[in-house]
Amino acid sequence: MNVEPWAGPQDQSSAEHASAPERPDELCLDSFWSEVERIRQGSGDSEPEAGRRDSRQSEDGEQEEQWLQEAGLSPLISEDSADVESAVLLSTLTRTQAAAVQRRLDSYTSSLRKRNKPPPATSATSSHRPGLVPAGSDRNRGTTVPSAMLDHRQSLFPLATTLPESQDYEQLAPQSSMETARKTGSTDQQGRTLKEEIFITDVAYCEQAVILLKQAELPQNQGRRKRDDGTLPRVVSPQCRLGVTRVEDLSQQDMKKVRQLALIDMTALCDLLELDVKRQKTCKRKIPDSALFGVPLAMLLENDQKIKASTPVPLILQALLSFLEKKGIDSEGILRVPGSQTRIKVLQQKLENTFYSGGFSWDEVSPNDAAALLKKFIRELPSPLLTAEHLSAFSAVRDIPELKQKLHVLNLLVLLLPETNRNTLKVLLEFLSKVVSRERRNRMNLWAVSTIMAPNLFLHKALPSRLTDGVERGQAERAADIMRLLIRYQDLLWTIPNFLMSQVRKLNETSSRRYQFYDKRIKNLLRKIHADSKDKPDKNASEPCRTVKVQVGGVLSSSMEVRLNVNSRASDLLARVQQELCASDNGKGPLRRNGSVALPDCAVYEVGGNIGEHCLDPETHLLDLNNSNPGGEWVIRLKPPNSRGL
């Protein structure tokens, strides 16, 4: 079985070749509470209690209304006519995802009744929208939503939404691959057998949870919960023939749909796991008269992009991380040893006054002071880096017993973060991973880094937190455990699961044919034509031929014919283009130090059809891609600068 390992090479090496502790030691725990105390003292002049009073739970129905809006389903509770997009979205949902939507609608309706407001549109208007049917309502593809799903919303969506049966998922994900951990033949240098976690992304995470819950109810599995020993396994994922899709590989339009679907799946998963993930809402706070610290992340990045257009994260954060990588990554106790508060205040003021003018010098800066400034920058953001909307969900991950399901929720939460927050979190985690990889020099293992950074991400002066409630040791361990998972499995968490990609493709495909909703005769005619065309055998079906456009700036602009077979990969197209660039007179380019030619950084893009724009993984099998999206174009062009930077 082809599998893709999901752990950074540095962390993986650290895990396999060093005896990493399974629990944080007393020094780590002391560091956690010392960091919490420093945060409380440092925010004393910011009136943290007043900030907490600004935080409030949303009124009855307000959270459900906001949830439906973010999920792209707001027409379900409104009386406007722009409802086809929501109908299309509903047609892509699984049974468990649809049940989560139903619960939000029921909760919203109940809240309206408590507030003595009329419910959404009644069935009296259903006659105004005849003939709405879901795309792909073939019986072979699933069953319809129960009638309760459409009760008082029949007027807006008189459709039978097609959903897959649960048993179909059990066939896709057999019990052997759904086990929470598996031991394989791989061993470390000490001869110990390493655990491996099989990570399935073809099946919706909420549907996997349904299967696990069913398995746990079997008589032979009751009372057999595996004890968590604190070790982190090597996570492997069966390699999809369409390749791995990372968050930067999709267009903004498709990422918007990914976020809508991820929100629905995460909500369904949290419902099954009985997690309390109510959102906190903060009132607008006064922005300080500052250029760097305490400035909203989006505003800071917008200002920085006027200086450097392609930068994905704030320049001050890049400068701090760059300095620490060069001068502080090998310092013993980096991030844990506090800097001088007096020097830190002076440095912060100098940065505010001279950073953009280029007058600030890093020569005399202490690594510990720079690390303290890094943590201060994260803490003083007006809204948490993990966002006020999702911070409680991140915190709730600690209450999930199964590692795989923790990663499921974290993966979906990362996808839900705004792009600026997600990019900033990624560069921070990449730096922390580098710190852990130098453990032998800086004495900072994964637990040490996690315990010292957790309070800076999960405590915020404008929001209450549960991380410091209850038994201290247990709370500190679980808070640090979330941080530990973010650092260790960041490569996995920044990918888009295959089931979400399939849903986005189906959503785009159905949206492009949505005119079929309005005329039943046209719909039936097109279905017949489509069925007839499928019955006709293609003479070249075994090795179809595709045209690939090549647009590599001013170096090369042409097209080429490619005959596909089962072994054709995107990397083959790139290799062929690189050969043509080397052979062309204009493709010599700058030379590297070893004398080789520095060729442009190109990628194959899938454009149109059932996707907006998709940068392909080099391991994508092109014949499978052609079958998945026959209407899309293939274009080879340079990668954008920001995708190369992250």
N, C-alpha and C positions, 0 to 999 in steps of 0.2 A: 504494500500500500504506500503510495506516495504521500508524504506528509510534509507540512511546513512547520518548522520549529518556531515558537513564538517566545523568545526571550532575547534580550540584547546580548550580543556576543560577549560584552564585558561582564554583564551580570551572570550570563550562563557560565562563563569561565570561573567566576568567583564562586558560583554555587557548586560546581562540579569538582573543583580542584582545591577548595578551601573548606575547612570545617566550620561552616557558618552556624551560629547559635540558633536554636529553635525558639528561644524566648529571649526577650530583652533582659539584660542584666540590670543590677541595681543602679549602675552609673547611667544607663539609658533612661531609666525611670526617673531618677533624680534630675536628669537634664530636661525631661519633659516638663516636670512641675516647675523647675527653675525658669524655663522658657515661658510657661504660662504666667508666672509671677512677673517676669520682665514685661510681658505684654500688658498686663493689668496696670503696672506702674507707669509704663510709657504712655498709656492712653488716659492717664488720670486727668490731664488738662483738656481732654476732649469730651468730658462728661459722658462716659459710657452708659450710665443709667438713663440719661436723657435720650441717648441713641436707642436704647432698648425700648423706651416708651414710643419711639417713632415706629418701631416694628410692631405689626399687628397682624392678626389672622384676618383673612378676607371675610367679608360678610357672607351670610348664607346665600348660596347660589353663585357668588362672584367667582369662586375658584373653578366651579364647573363651567361657567361661561367662558372664563379665560382659557381653560383647558380645551374646550371645543373650538375656540378660535385658533389656538396654536396648532391643533390637530387638523385644521382645514375643514372643520365640520360646523362652523358657526351658522350656515343656512338652516341647519336642523332646528334652531331655536329662533329663527327670524322669519319674517313674512315676505322677504324679497324673492325675486324670481331667479336669482343666480344660484341654482341648486344643482346643476348637472355635474359640476366638478365634485361636489360632495357625494353624489350618487356613484360616480366613477370610483372615488376613493373607497367607498363602502364595499364596492364589488371586488376589491383586492384583498379584503381582510380575511383572516382565518376565523374559525368559530370562537376561539378564546378572545381574540382581539375584538371581535364584534360584541361579545358579551361585556367587555370592559366599556365600550362606547355606550352600550345600553344602560349600564349602571350609572354612568355620568349623566345621561339624559334623564333617567328616573330621579336621580338626586336633584338635578336642576328643577324638574317639574315639582318635586316635593317642596323645594325651597320657595318656589313661586307661590305655592298654595299657602305656605306658612306666612308669607308676606302679603297675602291677599291680592296677588296679581294674577291676571288671566294667563292660562298656559299658552304655549305656542299654537300656531294655526290649527284649526280643527279640520276634520275630514270633509267639511262642507265644500272645501275648495278643490277636492280631489278631481272633480269632473273637468277642471280647467287644464289638467295636465294628463291627457290620456296617452296610453301607449308607451310609457316609459318602461323599458326593460333593460336588464343589465347586459353588458357585453359579455359574451362567453358563458351564457347560462345553460350550456349543454349539461345534461344530467350526468354524463360521465365524469364531469369535473368537480362534482360536489353536490351538496344539498343546500336548500335555502335556509335563510334565517328564520327562526320561529316567529310566529305572528306577533309575539310580544315585543319583538325588536322594532316593529314599525307602528305601534299602537296609535298614539295621537299625531304621529308625524307622517301618516299615510298620505296626507294631502301634498306634502313636499316631495316625498319619495315613494310613490306607489310602485315599488319594484321588489323583485325577489332576489336579494343579494346572494351570490354564489359563494359558498364557503367550503373548504376541504373538510373531509371527515377526519376525526381524530385518529382513526385506525390507519389512515394513509400515512400519517407521521410516524406511527410505530413501525411501518414497513420501511420508511426512509431511514429511520434511526433505530436499528435493532438494539436489543438490550446490551449486547456485548460492547457496542460503541457508546452507549449512554451511561456506562459505569462512571462513577465520579473519579476514579483513579485506577490506573493500570500499571502493573510492574512489567517491565520488559527486560530484554537481555542486556541492556546497556548498563555499564558500571562505571564508577569513578576510579580515581587512582588508588584509593584504599580498598577497592574490590567490593564496595557496597553497591547493592542494586538501587538504581535511581527510579523513582516513581515518574510516570508519565501521565499527563491528563489529556484525554482525547477531547478535542474541542470541535463540536459540530456547529457549522454556521449555515447549512442548507435548510435547516428546520427552524421555524420561529422560536425564539427563546421561551416565550410563554407556553408554546405547545410542548417543548421539551420538559418544562416544569410540570405540566399535566401528566406526562408519562412517568416522571420520577415520583410524583405523588401517588399515582396508581400502583407503581411498583412497591412503594413503601407500605401500602395497605395490604399487600399480599401476606398471608400467614407466615411464610418462610422468611420474610424480611422484617417483620415487626420486632422492634427491640434490637436491631442490628446496626444502629447508626455508628459509623466509623468515627473514632476519636481523632480530633484534629491535633496532631503533634506539633504543629507550627512550621513544619518544613514546606517549602514551596516546590512543587514538582515542575518538571519540564513539560510545557504545554505544546502539544502537536496538533495540527489540524489537517484532516484529509485535503489534499490539494485539489481545488476545483479546476476543471479544464478551461474555465473562462478566466482563470488567474485571480490574483488578490487585488482588491480595490481599496485604495487608501483614501482618506478624506479629501486630500488635495487633488485626487484624480477626476473628480466629477465637476460639472458646471454648477454655478450657483442655483440655477433653476432646479436641477435634479437634487442638489443638496437640500433645498427647501422641502422637497417631497420626502427625502430620507428622514429629515427631522420630524415631519408629521407622522410618518409611519413608526419611527423609533419611539416617539412619545406614546403612541397607542400601545405598542408592544411592551414598553417599560411599565406602563400603567397596569396592563393586564398581568404582567409578571409580578409586580408588587402586590396586586390584589391577591394573587395566589399565595404569595409568601407572607401575607398579612403584615406588610410593612407600613408604618405610619410615615407618609411622605408629604404631609401637608406643607404647602408653600408658605414662606414668610414674605411679607410685603413691607418694604421700607418706604417711608415718605422721602420726598426730595430733600437733600441736605445741601447746605451752603458749600459751594466749591471754594477751597482756600485760594488765597492769592499766591499761587505757586506755579512754577513751570514744569515741575517733575513729580514731586511727591504729593499724594493726595488728589491727583488729577484723574478724572474718569479715564479708564483704559482706552475707550474708543476715541475720546477727544485727544488724548496724548498721541495715539497712533496717527490720527488724522493730521495733526500738526507735524509729526515726524515725516509723514509721506510727502509733505511739501518740500522737505529737504532731500529725502531719499525715497523716490516714488515706489520702489519695489519692496520696501522693508515690510515684513509680516508682523514684527513685534517692535515695541518701543526701543528707541536708540539707547536710552539710558540703561535699560535692562541688558541690551547687548553689550554695552560697555562694561557693566559690572561683571557679567558672566565671563567676558573675554579676559578681564584682568584676573579674576579668580582662577581661571583655567591656566593662565600663564604663571601666576605668582603664588597662588594659594592652595591649589588642589593637593599638594603634597604636605601642607602644613598640618602638624599634629593637632587633632581636635578641631579642624576647620568646621565652621557652622556651629559647633558646640561651645567653644571658648568665646565668651563675650568680649566685644571690643570696649574701648574707653568711651563712656557716654559723652564726655566733654569733646573728645576728638570727633566723634560721630556727628554731633551737632554742628561743629565747625565745617566738617566735610560736606554735610548736607547743604549748608548755606553756600559754600563755594560752588558746589555743583549747580545749585539753583541760579547762581549769578553768572557763571562762566562756562557751563557745559556746552551750550549751543554756539558760543563765540569761539570755542576752541582754546580757551585760555586755561582750562583745568589740566593740571599735571597729576598723573597717577604715580609718579616716581616715589613719593614719600608716603604713600598710602599703605597702611598695614593690612594684610590679608584678613585678619579678624575684624577690623573695622569695615572693610568692604563687604564681608559676609553679613555683618550686622545691618549695613545699608540695604543689602539685597532683601533680607527678611523684612526690614522696615518698609521698603517699597511695596512688597506684597501686602503687608498688613494695613497700610494706610490708603489703599485703594478705597474710594467711596463705597463701592459695592464689592462683595467677596469675589475673588478670582474664580471660584466655582459657582458664582452667581447666587443671588438671594433666592431665586426661584428653585434652584436645585441643590442648595447646600444641605438641606435636611435629608434629601434623598441620598447624597453622597455619605452623610453621616450614618444613615440607616443601614448601609451596606454591612456595617460591622455586626449586625444582628442576624445575618444570613449564615446558616451553618455550613452550607456546601460551597466549596471554593469555586466550582464551575459557575454556580448561580451568582456568586459575587462578581465574577468576571463578566457575566452576561449583563448585569445591571450597570456596572462601570462602563462597559463598552457602549451601551445605549446612552448613558449620561454624557459621555464624552462627545457623542454625536449631537447631543442636544445643546451643547455649549455654543454661544456665539463664536464666530470665526476668530475674532480677536482674542477672546479668552482662551479658546482651544489652542491657538498657536502659541500664546504666552505660556500656558501650562506645559506645552510640549517642550519648549526650549528649556524651561526650568527643570523638568524631569530628566531631560537628556544630560544636563549638567550634573544633577544629583546622581545619575547613573555613573558618570565618570568619577565622581568622588568615591563612590562605593568600590569602583574597580581599582582604586589606589589604596585600598584598605591597609595593606602592609606598611605603607609609609605614613598615612595620616591617621591610622587607628580608628577609622570611621567605617564600621560595617553597615549593612543594610538596615538593621534595627536601629543603630545609633543615628543614622541620617533620618530615618523615618520618624523617630520619636522627637527629634529636635525640630523637624519641619511641620509635623502635623498641627501643632497649635497655630502656626502662622497661616495655614490654609483653612482650618476649620473653626477658628475663633475670629469673630469680627465684632467691632465695637457697636455696630448698628443692629446686630442680630443676637438673640439668645442662643445658647448652645447647650447641648446635652453631654458634650464630651467630658466635662469635668464633674458630672453628677455621679452619685452612687459610690461604689467601692473604687477607690483611687487606682489601685494597681490594675484592676480589670479594665477600667475605662481608658487608662493610658495605653494599655496593650492593644485594645481594639481600635482606638483612634490611630495609633501608629501602624496597625495592620492594614488599614485602608491606604495609608501613604505608601506602605511597603508594596502593596499590589500595584499601585499606580506606577511606581518606579520600575518594578521588576517586569511587568507585562505591558509596558507602554506601547510597544510595537503592535501587539495584538489589539489593544484598546483603540488605536487610531486607524483601524480598518473598518470597512463597511461589510457587515455579514452578507453572505450570499442570498439569504432569504429576503433581505431588504432590497438588494439589487433586483431580484426577480419581481418583487412587488412594484418597484419603480418602473421597470420595463413594462409590466402589465398595465400600470396606470397610464403611462405615456401612450401605449398602444391603443388602449381603450379611449383615451381622450382624443386621439387623432381620428377616431371613427365615431365620435359622439353624435354626429348628425344622424346616425342610425336610430338614435333614441326617438326621433321625431316623426319618422315615417316607417311604419311596420312593413309596408310593401318593399321599400328600398332595402330595409334590413334583411328581409327574407331573400330578396334577389341576390344581394351581395354574399350572403351566407351560402347560397347555392353555387354561385360562381366560385367562391373560395373552396367549397367542397369538391367541385369538379376539377379545379386546378390541382388540388392535392392528389386526386386519383390518377392524374396523368403522370407517367414516369418521366423523369428528367434524364436525357441521354447522357449527360455529363455529371450525374448526381454523385458518382464516386469521387471524381476529382473536378469540382467546379472551378471556374476561372474568375478571378476578381481583378478589378482595376484599382490600383493604389496610387493616390496623388502624392507627389513629393514636393514639399515646399520648405526648403531649407534656406530661408533668407534670400540673398542674392547669389548664393553659392550654387544652388541647384534647384531648378523648378521644372518638373516633368511628371510623367506618369509611367507606370510599368504594369505589365500583366503578370499575375501570379496564379499558378495552378495549385490548388489546395489538395492536401492529403491529410491523413489522420495524424501525421507527425509534424505538420507545418505549425510553426510558432511565430509570434510577433518578433522574437529575437532574430529569426531568419531574415525577415524584411529589413530590420535595422542593419544586420551584417551586410546585406546586399547593397544597401544605400551607402554604408561606410566604404565598401569597396569602390563604388562609383565615385565617391568623393576623393578617395586616394588617387584614382586613375585620372580624374579630371585635372586640367591645368589650374583651375581656380580653387581646388580643394586642398592645397598644400598646407595652408594655415600656419599658425605659430608652432615652433618646435618646443618640446619638453626638454628637461635637463638631460634625459637619456637619449635624446636625438630623435625620438618618435614624433609623429605629427599629432598635435592636439586637435582632434576632430570635434565638430559641434556636438553638443549634448542633445540628441534627438529622441523622439518617442513616437509611437504609433497611436493615433487618435481614432476613435470610433465616433462618427458624427452623424446625427440624424437617425431616422427610423424610430425605434422604441427607446432611444436615449438622446439626451441633449448633446453632451460632449463627454467623452470618457477616455482618459489616458490609459492605455492598455499596459498591463503587467507584461514584461518580456516573455513570461512563460505561458501566455494565453495561447490556447490551441485555436488556430484560425478557422478550421473547418467547423468547430463547435460554435464559434462566434458567428460565422456566416449563417448557420442554421438558427441561431438564437435571434439574430437581427439581420435578416437578408436585405432590408431596405436601407441600412446604414452605409455611409461612405467611410473609407479608410484613408487617412491622411497622415503622412510622416512630416513632422515639422519640429522646430526647436522647442524645448521645454521653456515655459515662462521662468523668469529669474526667481520669483518668490518660491516656486515649487522646488527649485534646486537649492534654495537657501535653507529650507526646513529639513 
